[in-house]
Amino acid sequence: MLEKIVHFQSFDLAPDHHPRPGAVLRYMQQLAREHMNSFGHTYYSMLEDGMVFIMTRLSIQRFTDVPGEKDLRLVTGANGVHGASFYRSFALYDGEELLLTCHTEWVLLDFANRRILRPSALKWDAPEDPVLCGDLTAQRLMPPVDGELIARDERKVYLSMLDENDHLNNCVYADIIFDTLPADLSWREFSLNFLKEVRRGEILSVVAEKTDEGVFVRGELPDGATSFRARLLTEERV
């Protein structure tokens, strides 16, 4: 496991003075990289072997508001291989108070051909640490039935939205998704399935629907393919 003190800065904070979910994911993404670096398995050494990790699913459960501009403790652990996926969990604490947990799933991608590889393609054994998110999992999300349309938007993907894997960064997906949330709603749980990567110049049609099971958001590409599905369990903002 790896633990680090994080401090959400002014540019990470939303109008409610709490960090945006995309900002939380950015700190998690960085800590995951630093954890692998500590074993000598850097992003660049993997890239030399023609492969990278990409996230396929995540789920975050928030137990209370996350404060800004305060030292918090972020912990991550790698949780082994499950089928074709590598699991990783996170926990964020204010002192000893648990603020949120996160479960993520990753696969190996052939960087040149953009094809998923078997875990056996790795030249080293994946570490396995204690699970930090309890029984939280990232389920496969299905389209909602009889949802009420609450938002529709289009987003063109620009260079500033890409990461080193040359596709829309997972943290930016979170920003796009939360832009559809009505101002009177806050979230307590957030799940996201990444289905097809989005590259520079492509246009995402973003649709948000409200149901009794939460707010469902999906991104569609011009060819009809679904790029992502997300679900937010919400509550009235106080």
C-alpha positions in Angstrom: 0.0 0.0 0.0 0.9 3.6 -0.3 -0.3 6.6 1.7 0.1 10.3 1.0 -1.1 13.5 2.5 -3.3 15.4 -0.1 -4.5 19.0 0.1 -7.3 20.0 -2.3 -6.4 23.4 -3.6 -8.7 26.3 -4.5 -8.7 25.3 -8.2 -10.0 21.8 -7.2 -13.1 23.2 -5.4 -16.6 23.6 -6.7 -19.0 26.5 -5.7 -20.0 24.4 -2.6 -16.4 24.6 -1.4 -15.9 20.9 -1.7 -13.6 19.2 -4.3 -15.1 18.2 -7.6 -15.2 14.4 -8.2 -12.9 14.9 -11.1 -10.3 16.5 -8.8 -10.6 13.6 -6.3 -9.9 11.2 -9.2 -6.9 13.2 -10.3 -5.2 12.7 -6.9 -6.1 9.0 -6.9 -4.7 8.6 -10.4 -1.4 10.2 -9.4 -1.1 8.1 -6.2 -1.7 4.9 -8.2 1.1 5.8 -10.5 3.4 6.6 -7.6 2.5 3.3 -6.0 3.6 1.4 -9.1 6.7 3.6 -9.4 7.7 2.4 -6.0 8.0 -1.1 -7.3 10.0 0.1 -10.3 7.1 -0.6 -12.7 6.8 2.9 -14.1 4.4 4.0 -16.8 7.4 4.6 -19.1 9.0 1.2 -18.6 5.6 -0.4 -19.4 5.3 1.8 -22.5 8.7 0.6 -23.7 7.1 -2.9 -23.6 4.2 -1.6 -25.7 1.5 -1.7 -23.0 -0.2 0.6 -20.5 -2.9 0.3 -17.9 -6.3 1.8 -18.6 -9.3 2.0 -16.3 -12.5 0.2 -17.3 -14.7 0.7 -14.2 -14.9 2.6 -11.0 -17.2 3.2 -8.1 -16.9 5.8 -5.4 -18.9 5.9 -2.2 -18.9 9.2 -0.2 -19.8 9.0 3.5 -19.5 12.7 4.3 -18.5 16.0 2.7 -14.8 16.2 1.7 -13.2 19.5 3.0 -11.0 21.7 0.8 -7.7 23.3 1.8 -7.0 20.8 4.6 -4.5 18.0 4.9 -6.2 14.7 4.2 -4.8 11.2 4.1 -5.2 9.2 0.8 -4.4 5.5 0.8 -4.2 3.1 -2.2 -3.6 -0.6 -2.6 -3.4 -3.0 -5.5 -5.9 -5.9 -5.0 -4.7 -8.6 -7.4 -5.9 -9.9 -10.8 -9.5 -11.0 -11.3 -10.1 -12.4 -14.8 -8.7 -9.9 -17.2 -8.9 -7.1 -14.7 -6.5 -5.6 -12.1 -8.3 -4.3 -9.1 -7.2 -1.3 -7.0 -8.9 0.4 -4.1 -8.6 3.8 -2.4 -9.7 5.3 0.9 -9.6 9.0 1.9 -9.5 10.1 5.6 -9.7 13.2 7.6 -7.6 12.1 10.6 -9.3 8.8 11.5 -12.6 9.7 9.9 -13.3 7.8 6.7 -14.6 10.3 4.0 -14.9 8.1 1.0 -13.8 4.9 -0.6 -13.2 3.9 -4.3 -13.0 0.6 -6.2 -11.3 0.7 -9.6 -10.7 -1.9 -12.3 -8.0 -1.8 -15.0 -6.9 -3.8 -18.0 -3.7 -3.9 -20.0 -3.8 -2.2 -23.4 -1.6 -2.8 -26.4 -0.7 0.9 -26.9 -0.1 0.7 -30.7 -3.0 -1.6 -31.6 -5.4 -0.4 -28.9 -6.3 -4.0 -28.0 -6.8 -5.5 -24.6 -4.0 -7.9 -23.5 -4.2 -10.8 -21.1 -2.7 -10.1 -17.6 0.0 -12.8 -18.4 1.5 -10.2 -20.8 3.0 -8.5 -17.7 6.6 -9.5 -17.0 6.1 -9.2 -13.2 3.5 -10.3 -10.7 0.9 -7.7 -9.7 1.1 -6.8 -6.0 -1.8 -7.7 -3.7 -2.7 -5.5 -0.8 -5.6 -5.4 1.7 -8.9 -4.1 0.2 -9.6 -0.5 1.3 -13.1 -0.1 0.1 -15.0 -2.8 2.0 -17.5 -4.6 -0.2 -17.8 -1.8 -2.7 -17.6 -3.0 -6.3 -18.0 -1.6 -9.8 -21.0 -3.3 -11.4 -21.8 -3.4 -15.1 -24.2 -0.5 -15.8 -27.2 -1.0 -18.1 -29.2 1.7 -19.8 -32.1 3.0 -17.7 -35.8 2.2 -18.4 -38.3 5.1 -18.6 -35.8 7.7 -17.5 -36.7 11.4 -17.4 -34.4 13.5 -19.6 -32.8 16.1 -17.4 -29.8 17.2 -19.5 -28.4 16.8 -23.0 -25.0 18.2 -24.2 -22.3 17.8 -26.8 -18.6 17.9 -26.0 -15.8 18.0 -28.5 -12.6 16.5 -27.3 -9.6 18.8 -27.5 -5.9 18.2 -26.8 -6.2 19.7 -23.3 -8.6 16.9 -22.3 -6.2 14.0 -23.3 -3.7 12.1 -21.2 -0.5 10.3 -22.0 -2.5 7.4 -23.4 -3.8 9.7 -26.1 -7.4 9.5 -25.2 -9.9 11.4 -23.0 -8.7 11.1 -19.4 -10.9 9.3 -16.9 -10.9 12.4 -14.6 -12.4 14.5 -17.5 -15.2 12.0 -17.9 -16.1 12.7 -14.3 -16.1 16.5 -15.0 -18.4 16.0 -18.0 -20.8 13.8 -16.1 -21.1 16.1 -13.1 -21.8 19.0 -15.4 -25.2 17.4 -16.1 -26.2 17.1 -12.4 -29.0 19.6 -11.4 -27.8 22.3 -9.0 -30.2 21.1 -6.2 -28.7 17.6 -6.1 -25.6 16.3 -4.4 -24.1 12.8 -4.9 -23.3 10.0 -2.4 -22.2 7.3 -4.8 -20.8 7.4 -8.3 -20.2 4.5 -10.7 -18.7 4.7 -14.1 -18.1 2.2 -16.9 -15.6 3.1 -19.7 -16.8 1.3 -22.8 -14.9 2.8 -25.7 -12.0 5.3 -25.7 -12.6 8.8 -27.1 -9.8 10.4 -29.1 -9.0 14.0 -30.1 -11.5 15.7 -32.4 -14.4 13.3 -31.6 -17.7 14.6 -30.4 -19.5 13.1 -27.4 -23.3 13.4 -27.1 -24.0 13.4 -23.4 -27.4 12.4 -22.1 -28.6 12.4 -18.5 -31.8 10.8 -17.3 -33.3 10.7 -13.8 -34.9 7.5 -12.5 -36.0 6.1 -9.1 -32.5 4.3 -9.1 -30.5 7.5 -9.5 -29.2 9.7 -12.3 -27.9 7.8 -15.3 -25.5 9.5 -17.8 -24.2 8.1 -21.0 -21.9 9.3 -23.8 -22.5 8.4 -27.4 -20.2 8.8 -30.4 -21.4 9.8 -33.9 -21.1 6.2 -35.1 -23.7 5.2 -32.4 -21.2 3.5 -30.1 -21.6 4.2 -26.4 -18.4 5.6 -24.9 -19.4 5.5 -21.2 -22.3 4.8 -18.8 -22.5 6.3 -15.3 -24.9 6.2 -12.4 -25.1 8.7 -9.5 -27.0 8.1 -6.3 -28.1 11.5 -5.3 -29.6 13.4 -2.4 -31.1 16.9 -2.0 -28.3 19.5 -1.5 -28.4 21.2 1.9 
